[in-house]
């Protein structure tokens, strides 16, 4: 197994590295506040990202993600999530739990996204989160 020993790392920029998958050992970086994985070839977000409790900024723009792991809802410090230009079909309803903390979810460039619809996405982050909260009830 691969181990990451940089326990005090607060920012990690792996943009433009042709990464195809997220190694779950990344989730042991408990002090991480910024994770930039833009413009790679990531297709799947493995379970466990919710363990990054201090994560404030998650940049996944320009990958090949078709879905988001439901445990992103456990990212209680998350302020910005950039999911633009992926292959998302739907967002997990659990993301509605972020309604009180997250300030911005960027979703443009996901032409197959049906949940929430493009009409709701155009209304902005709070509309998206309100929709997810309502659907979860």
Order of alpha helices (4+ residues) and beta strands (2+ residues): beta-beta-beta-beta-beta-alpha-alpha
